Amino acid sequence: MNAHINHDLPLAVARTCTAFATSPAAGAHLADYQKVDRLLDAAEQSIRQSFESAPELAVDRHLRAVCNLLACWTINSARDVAWNNSLLLWEVRDNPAARELLCDSLAATAALAGRMLLVAV
């Protein structure tokens, strides 16, 4: 989800808006985008638990509210940043140098977050 949210999602929003001759700020695009946040919130716990071992599941049962709050906050916060990056990509769509710098930054951010997720605790 890291690469999708931090890199692919902003690019997809800007490309989709270009393809449909609209802008991210037009109409109900933001409201539609935020509907996915609610779907992710609803699915996150069952998806996370499908990857957990028995001891992790036991801990999860005791700390469910805290885990859900932190996981959803993180995903939703990342999606908020992705939306802002979509708006920024839209604004620089006609400036190749600025667009390339922003796309490079999105890729670097996704790579950094991915490396941080792999760090053993």
C-alpha angles and dihedrals in degrees: 000000000000095000092041096050101035098040118009099040099061091046091049093050092051093045093047092050090050092049092050096040094240135107132239090248094053125103120326098334094119092047090050090047091052092052086072089058089061092048091050091048090054095047101037099086097050092045092049092047091052087067098044127100123229095268091048090049090052091052090044091056090056096043099033097127094049094045092049093048094050096043095047093044090053095048093043092046091050090049090050089055090046090054091052089049088052090055090048092048088051092053093051096040092114095046108077095190094050092043092052092048091050093047090049089051092050090052092048092048092051091048092049093048090048092053091048091052090055096053111115114237 
